[in-house]
Amino acid sequence: MENGVVVNAAGPQLHIRADGRSYDIPLVELDVGDRSTDEQVRVAAADHLGIPIGKLRGFSVDRNAATHDITMAPPAVFG
């Protein structure tokens, strides 16, 4: 824990839920970082997961300034 923030020992992670599964992927494995564009993050995630980029086009890409983690989430559906 650094300054009250839980930091992953493996470094910054991409947190994503895709195709019904949750993944935590070190950003270093994706060759992206907190300065990468949303599109670069989506392309790297799609390549890593072996899924078409089209499946991730609508996903939001949110960055955590404290941990440098990135979270990708599908569009919210309100009913």
N, CA, C and O atoms as CSV, one atom per row, in Angstrom:
chain,resi,resn,atom,element,x,y,z
A,1,MET,N,N,0.856,-1.161,0.000
A,1,MET,CA,C,0.000,0.000,0.000
A,1,MET,C,C,0.905,1.228,0.000
A,1,MET,O,O,1.829,1.327,0.808
A,2,GLU,N,N,0.636,2.155,-0.905
A,2,GLU,CA,C,1.390,3.397,-0.982
A,2,GLU,C,C,0.427,4.560,-0.823
A,2,GLU,O,O,-0.494,4.728,-1.622
A,3,ASN,N,N,0.645,5.365,0.217
A,3,ASN,CA,C,-0.209,6.529,0.464
A,3,ASN,C,C,-1.693,6.180,0.478
A,3,ASN,O,O,-2.523,6.930,-0.037
A,4,GLY,N,N,-2.018,5.033,1.073
A,4,GLY,CA,C,-3.411,4.617,1.175
A,4,GLY,C,C,-3.980,3.997,-0.084
A,4,GLY,O,O,-5.179,3.725,-0.148
A,5,VAL,N,N,-3.136,3.764,-1.100
A,5,VAL,CA,C,-3.587,3.189,-2.368
A,5,VAL,C,C,-2.981,1.799,-2.504
A,5,VAL,O,O,-1.772,1.629,-2.352
A,6,VAL,N,N,-3.811,0.811,-2.788
A,6,VAL,CA,C,-3.323,-0.552,-2.993
A,6,VAL,C,C,-2.724,-0.638,-4.394
A,6,VAL,O,O,-3.405,-0.389,-5.388
A,7,VAL,N,N,-1.436,-0.994,-4.460
A,7,VAL,CA,C,-0.725,-1.092,-5.727
A,7,VAL,C,C,-0.385,-2.560,-5.968
A,7,VAL,O,O,0.129,-3.235,-5.075
A,8,ASN,N,N,-0.668,-3.050,-7.162
A,8,ASN,CA,C,-0.387,-4.440,-7.511
A,8,ASN,C,C,1.118,-4.634,-7.654
A,8,ASN,O,O,1.785,-3.844,-8.322
A,9,ALA,N,N,1.650,-5.670,-7.038
A,9,ALA,CA,C,3.085,-5.953,-7.092
A,9,ALA,C,C,3.565,-6.229,-8.515
A,9,ALA,O,O,4.738,-6.017,-8.823
A,10,ALA,N,N,2.675,-6.696,-9.379
A,10,ALA,CA,C,3.041,-6.990,-10.772
A,10,ALA,C,C,3.036,-5.733,-11.638
A,10,ALA,O,O,3.325,-5.803,-12.833
A,11,GLY,N,N,2.712,-4.592,-11.046
A,11,GLY,CA,C,2.656,-3.348,-11.807
A,11,GLY,C,C,1.248,-3.055,-12.279
A,11,GLY,O,O,0.313,-3.800,-11.986
A,12,PRO,N,N,1.103,-1.957,-13.017
A,12,PRO,CA,C,-0.216,-1.563,-13.508
A,12,PRO,C,C,-0.866,-2.664,-14.350
A,12,PRO,O,O,-0.192,-3.377,-15.094
A,13,GLN,N,N,-2.167,-2.784,-14.216
A,13,GLN,CA,C,-2.933,-3.853,-14.868
A,13,GLN,C,C,-4.037,-3.276,-15.754
A,13,GLN,O,O,-4.511,-2.160,-15.542
A,14,LEU,N,N,-4.425,-4.057,-16.737
A,14,LEU,CA,C,-5.661,-3.813,-17.475
A,14,LEU,C,C,-6.703,-4.735,-16.873
A,14,LEU,O,O,-6.516,-5.951,-16.843
A,15,HIS,N,N,-7.786,-4.174,-16.399
A,15,HIS,CA,C,-8.914,-4.950,-15.879
A,15,HIS,C,C,-10.002,-4.888,-16.945
A,15,HIS,O,O,-10.441,-3.807,-17.338
A,16,ILE,N,N,-10.427,-6.051,-17.405
A,16,ILE,CA,C,-11.433,-6.083,-18.473
A,16,ILE,C,C,-12.336,-7.294,-18.297
A,16,ILE,O,O,-11.898,-8.366,-17.880
A,17,ARG,N,N,-13.604,-7.096,-18.623
A,17,ARG,CA,C,-14.556,-8.207,-18.674
A,17,ARG,C,C,-15.009,-8.316,-20.125
A,17,ARG,O,O,-15.615,-7.398,-20.679
A,18,ALA,N,N,-14.696,-9.465,-20.727
A,18,ALA,CA,C,-15.033,-9.684,-22.134
A,18,ALA,C,C,-15.438,-11.137,-22.330
A,18,ALA,O,O,-14.853,-12.045,-21.741
A,19,ASP,N,N,-16.423,-11.336,-23.147
A,19,ASP,CA,C,-16.910,-12.690,-23.450
A,19,ASP,C,C,-17.247,-13.471,-22.187
A,19,ASP,O,O,-17.003,-14.675,-22.107
A,20,GLY,N,N,-17.815,-12.769,-21.191
A,20,GLY,CA,C,-18.281,-13.433,-19.981
A,20,GLY,C,C,-17.198,-13.781,-18.977
A,20,GLY,O,O,-17.472,-14.464,-17.990
A,21,ARG,N,N,-15.960,-13.320,-19.210
A,21,ARG,CA,C,-14.854,-13.606,-18.280
A,21,ARG,C,C,-14.172,-12.309,-17.877
A,21,ARG,O,O,-14.179,-11.329,-18.621
A,22,SER,N,N,-13.583,-12.319,-16.686
A,22,SER,CA,C,-12.808,-11.172,-16.207
A,22,SER,C,C,-11.325,-11.479,-16.355
A,22,SER,O,O,-10.879,-12.602,-16.117
A,23,TYR,N,N,-10.573,-10.463,-16.752
A,23,TYR,CA,C,-9.137,-10.610,-16.947
A,23,TYR,C,C,-8.404,-9.472,-16.249
A,23,TYR,O,O,-8.887,-8.340,-16.229
A,24,ASP,N,N,-7.253,-9.765,-15.683
A,24,ASP,CA,C,-6.313,-8.783,-15.163
A,24,ASP,C,C,-4.999,-9.061,-15.875
A,24,ASP,O,O,-4.350,-10.078,-15.631
A,25,ILE,N,N,-4.616,-8.149,-16.755
A,25,ILE,CA,C,-3.450,-8.347,-17.606
A,25,ILE,C,C,-2.440,-7.243,-17.320
A,25,ILE,O,O,-2.784,-6.065,-17.412
A,26,PRO,N,N,-1.208,-7.591,-16.978
A,26,PRO,CA,C,-0.202,-6.548,-16.771
A,26,PRO,C,C,-0.036,-5.695,-18.035
A,26,PRO,O,O,0.064,-6.225,-19.141
A,27,LEU,N,N,-0.009,-4.379,-17.859
A,27,LEU,CA,C,0.119,-3.490,-19.013
A,27,LEU,C,C,1.404,-3.741,-19.783
A,27,LEU,O,O,1.448,-3.545,-20.998
A,28,VAL,N,N,2.449,-4.172,-19.090
A,28,VAL,CA,C,3.715,-4.441,-19.761
A,28,VAL,C,C,3.560,-5.566,-20.787
A,28,VAL,O,O,4.250,-5.569,-21.807
A,29,GLU,N,N,2.661,-6.522,-20.528
A,29,GLU,CA,C,2.410,-7.609,-21.495
A,29,GLU,C,C,1.720,-7.095,-22.750
A,29,GLU,O,O,1.853,-7.676,-23.827
A,30,LEU,N,N,0.979,-5.994,-22.601
A,30,LEU,CA,C,0.239,-5.429,-23.724
A,30,LEU,C,C,1.033,-4.351,-24.455
A,30,LEU,O,O,0.631,-3.907,-25.530
A,31,ASP,N,N,2.153,-3.931,-23.878
A,31,ASP,CA,C,2.964,-2.846,-24.417
A,31,ASP,C,C,2.147,-1.560,-24.535
A,31,ASP,O,O,2.239,-0.839,-25.529
A,32,VAL,N,N,1.345,-1.284,-23.502
A,32,VAL,CA,C,0.596,-0.031,-23.402
A,32,VAL,C,C,0.824,0.545,-22.012
A,32,VAL,O,O,1.319,-0.138,-21.115
A,33,GLY,N,N,0.460,1.803,-21.850
A,33,GLY,CA,C,0.579,2.459,-20.560
A,33,GLY,C,C,-0.485,3.515,-20.403
A,33,GLY,O,O,-1.393,3.618,-21.227
A,34,ASP,N,N,-0.379,4.310,-19.338
A,34,ASP,CA,C,-1.428,5.284,-19.070
A,34,ASP,C,C,-1.430,6.443,-20.071
A,34,ASP,O,O,-2.358,7.252,-20.074
A,35,ARG,N,N,-0.407,6.531,-20.915
A,35,ARG,CA,C,-0.391,7.557,-21.969
A,35,ARG,C,C,-0.858,7.023,-23.320
A,35,ARG,O,O,-0.959,7.781,-24.284
A,36,SER,N,N,-1.141,5.733,-23.394
A,36,SER,CA,C,-1.645,5.144,-24.638
A,36,SER,C,C,-3.057,5.651,-24.894
A,36,SER,O,O,-3.806,5.948,-23.962
A,37,THR,N,N,-3.406,5.746,-26.172
A,37,THR,CA,C,-4.760,6.173,-26.513
A,37,THR,C,C,-5.750,5.053,-26.210
A,37,THR,O,O,-5.368,3.892,-26.067
A,38,ASP,N,N,-7.025,5.417,-26.113
A,38,ASP,CA,C,-8.065,4.408,-25.899
A,38,ASP,C,C,-8.006,3.348,-26.999
A,38,ASP,O,O,-8.139,2.155,-26.724
A,39,GLU,N,N,-7.805,3.783,-28.238
A,39,GLU,CA,C,-7.769,2.836,-29.357
A,39,GLU,C,C,-6.572,1.902,-29.247
A,39,GLU,O,O,-6.702,0.713,-29.540
A,40,GLN,N,N,-5.417,2.401,-28.836
A,40,GLN,CA,C,-4.241,1.537,-28.654
A,40,GLN,C,C,-4.502,0.483,-27.581
A,40,GLN,O,O,-4.095,-0.670,-27.724
A,41,VAL,N,N,-5.178,0.880,-26.515
A,41,VAL,CA,C,-5.502,-0.071,-25.442
A,41,VAL,C,C,-6.480,-1.120,-25.956
A,41,VAL,O,O,-6.304,-2.310,-25.691
A,42,ARG,N,N,-7.519,-0.690,-26.694
A,42,ARG,CA,C,-8.495,-1.640,-27.230
A,42,ARG,C,C,-7.834,-2.639,-28.179
A,42,ARG,O,O,-8.090,-3.840,-28.087
A,43,VAL,N,N,-6.992,-2.157,-29.083
A,43,VAL,CA,C,-6.318,-3.034,-30.055
A,43,VAL,C,C,-5.416,-4.029,-29.327
A,43,VAL,O,O,-5.425,-5.218,-29.646
A,44,ALA,N,N,-4.639,-3.557,-28.354
A,44,ALA,CA,C,-3.741,-4.448,-27.609
A,44,ALA,C,C,-4.535,-5.503,-26.845
A,44,ALA,O,O,-4.139,-6.668,-26.807
A,45,ALA,N,N,-5.651,-5.105,-26.237
A,45,ALA,CA,C,-6.481,-6.053,-25.489
A,45,ALA,C,C,-7.086,-7.091,-26.428
A,45,ALA,O,O,-7.078,-8.283,-26.119
A,46,ALA,N,N,-7.608,-6.651,-27.567
A,46,ALA,CA,C,-8.201,-7.584,-28.532
A,46,ALA,C,C,-7.154,-8.578,-29.034
A,46,ALA,O,O,-7.422,-9.776,-29.122
A,47,ASP,N,N,-5.963,-8.078,-29.360
A,47,ASP,CA,C,-4.892,-8.967,-29.829
A,47,ASP,C,C,-4.530,-9.986,-28.753
A,47,ASP,O,O,-4.393,-11.177,-29.035
A,48,HIS,N,N,-4.378,-9.510,-27.521
A,48,HIS,CA,C,-3.989,-10.393,-26.408
A,48,HIS,C,C,-5.040,-11.472,-26.149
A,48,HIS,O,O,-4.709,-12.632,-25.902
A,49,LEU,N,N,-6.312,-11.072,-26.210
A,49,LEU,CA,C,-7.404,-12.002,-25.921
A,49,LEU,C,C,-7.802,-12.836,-27.137
A,49,LEU,O,O,-8.572,-13.788,-27.010
A,50,GLY,N,N,-7.286,-12.484,-28.310
A,50,GLY,CA,C,-7.619,-13.231,-29.521
A,50,GLY,C,C,-9.054,-13.049,-29.960
A,50,GLY,O,O,-9.690,-13.980,-30.453
A,51,ILE,N,N,-9.563,-11.836,-29.776
A,51,ILE,CA,C,-10.939,-11.540,-30.188
A,51,ILE,C,C,-10.924,-10.392,-31.189
A,51,ILE,O,O,-9.983,-9.598,-31.196
A,52,PRO,N,N,-11.941,-10.288,-32.028
A,52,PRO,CA,C,-11.992,-9.188,-32.995
A,52,PRO,C,C,-12.093,-7.842,-32.278
A,52,PRO,O,O,-12.794,-7.717,-31.274
A,53,ILE,N,N,-11.395,-6.845,-32.798
A,53,ILE,CA,C,-11.414,-5.514,-32.208
A,53,ILE,C,C,-12.838,-4.956,-32.147
A,53,ILE,O,O,-13.162,-4.177,-31.251
A,54,GLY,N,N,-13.673,-5.347,-33.082
A,54,GLY,CA,C,-15.058,-4.869,-33.099
A,54,GLY,C,C,-15.808,-5.159,-31.811
A,54,GLY,O,O,-16.714,-4.412,-31.441
A,55,LYS,N,N,-15.442,-6.237,-31.121
A,55,LYS,CA,C,-16.116,-6.581,-29.867
A,55,LYS,C,C,-15.791,-5.593,-28.750
A,55,LYS,O,O,-16.518,-5.516,-27.760
A,56,LEU,N,N,-14.703,-4.837,-28.903
A,56,LEU,CA,C,-14.284,-3.911,-27.846
A,56,LEU,C,C,-14.486,-2.448,-28.214
A,56,LEU,O,O,-14.192,-1.568,-27.405
A,57,ARG,N,N,-14.977,-2.170,-29.409
A,57,ARG,CA,C,-15.108,-0.780,-29.874
A,57,ARG,C,C,-15.955,0.088,-28.946
A,57,ARG,O,O,-15.629,1.257,-28.742
A,58,GLY,N,N,-17.011,-0.443,-28.392
A,58,GLY,CA,C,-17.888,0.354,-27.540
A,58,GLY,C,C,-17.461,0.404,-26.081
A,58,GLY,O,O,-18.094,1.091,-25.280
A,59,PHE,N,N,-16.403,-0.309,-25.722
A,59,PHE,CA,C,-15.973,-0.361,-24.331
A,59,PHE,C,C,-15.379,0.980,-23.895
A,59,PHE,O,O,-14.656,1.626,-24.654
A,60,SER,N,N,-15.691,1.384,-22.676
A,60,SER,CA,C,-15.047,2.569,-22.112
A,60,SER,C,C,-13.638,2.178,-21.666
A,60,SER,O,O,-13.378,1.020,-21.341
A,61,VAL,N,N,-12.746,3.148,-21.656
A,61,VAL,CA,C,-11.376,2.941,-21.195
A,61,VAL,C,C,-11.113,3.991,-20.121
A,61,VAL,O,O,-11.008,5.181,-20.419
A,62,ASP,N,N,-11.007,3.546,-18.878
A,62,ASP,CA,C,-10.824,4.453,-17.746
A,62,ASP,C,C,-9.479,4.207,-17.096
A,62,ASP,O,O,-9.069,3.065,-16.889
A,63,ARG,N,N,-8.797,5.300,-16.776
A,63,ARG,CA,C,-7.475,5.224,-16.165
A,63,ARG,C,C,-7.531,5.659,-14.703
A,63,ARG,O,O,-8.191,6.639,-14.358
A,64,ASN,N,N,-6.828,4.915,-13.854
A,64,ASN,CA,C,-6.729,5.254,-12.437
A,64,ASN,C,C,-5.407,5.986,-12.234
A,64,ASN,O,O,-4.338,5.390,-12.370
A,65,ALA,N,N,-5.477,7.269,-11.911
A,65,ALA,CA,C,-4.269,8.090,-11.785
A,65,ALA,C,C,-3.383,7.642,-10.628
A,65,ALA,O,O,-2.167,7.826,-10.679
A,66,ALA,N,N,-3.968,7.059,-9.590
A,66,ALA,CA,C,-3.186,6.655,-8.421
A,66,ALA,C,C,-2.417,5.354,-8.648
A,66,ALA,O,O,-1.263,5.235,-8.236
A,67,THR,N,N,-3.053,4.382,-9.301
A,67,THR,CA,C,-2.422,3.063,-9.480
A,67,THR,C,C,-1.872,2.862,-10.896
A,67,THR,O,O,-1.086,1.945,-11.134
A,68,HIS,N,N,-2.287,3.718,-11.832
A,68,HIS,CA,C,-1.934,3.617,-13.256
A,68,HIS,C,C,-2.587,2.402,-13.919
A,68,HIS,O,O,-2.208,2.020,-15.026
A,69,ASP,N,N,-3.574,1.793,-13.239
A,69,ASP,CA,C,-4.343,0.704,-13.836
A,69,ASP,C,C,-5.297,1.280,-14.877
A,69,ASP,O,O,-5.642,2.462,-14.841
A,70,ILE,N,N,-5.713,0.426,-15.800
A,70,ILE,CA,C,-6.706,0.780,-16.804
A,70,ILE,C,C,-7.852,-0.216,-16.691
A,70,ILE,O,O,-7.626,-1.422,-16.590
A,71,THR,N,N,-9.079,0.290,-16.708
A,71,THR,CA,C,-10.257,-0.568,-16.662
A,71,THR,C,C,-11.053,-0.373,-17.938
A,71,THR,O,O,-11.356,0.754,-18.330
A,72,MET,N,N,-11.386,-1.472,-18.577
A,72,MET,CA,C,-12.253,-1.436,-19.762
A,72,MET,C,C,-13.578,-2.091,-19.402
A,72,MET,O,O,-13.621,-3.160,-18.793
A,73,ALA,N,N,-14.653,-1.426,-19.792
A,73,ALA,CA,C,-15.977,-1.951,-19.462
A,73,ALA,C,C,-16.899,-1.799,-20.671
A,73,ALA,O,O,-16.816,-0.827,-21.421
A,74,PRO,N,N,-17.786,-2.797,-20.841
A,74,PRO,CA,C,-18.761,-2.701,-21.935
A,74,PRO,C,C,-19.751,-1.581,-21.636
A,74,PRO,O,O,-19.870,-1.132,-20.495
A,75,PRO,N,N,-20.459,-1.135,-22.668
A,75,PRO,CA,C,-21.453,-0.083,-22.443
A,75,PRO,C,C,-22.496,-0.529,-21.429
A,75,PRO,O,O,-22.937,-1.679,-21.432
A,76,ALA,N,N,-22.877,0.392,-20.572
A,76,ALA,CA,C,-23.913,0.092,-19.588
A,76,ALA,C,C,-25.277,0.041,-20.276
A,76,ALA,O,O,-25.567,0.836,-21.171
A,77,VAL,N,N,-26.090,-0.889,-19.851
A,77,VAL,CA,C,-27.431,-1.025,-20.401
A,77,VAL,C,C,-28.425,-0.698,-19.289
A,77,VAL,O,O,-28.467,-1.362,-18.254
A,78,PHE,N,N,-29.208,0.322,-19.525
A,78,PHE,CA,C,-30.206,0.721,-18.529
A,78,PHE,C,C,-31.579,0.378,-19.087
A,78,PHE,O,O,-31.870,0.577,-20.267
A,79,GLY,N,N,-32.399,-0.138,-18.206
A,79,GLY,CA,C,-33.585,-0.657,-18.681
A,79,GLY,C,C,-34.867,-0.119,-18.653
A,79,GLY,O,O,-35.810,-0.746,-19.135
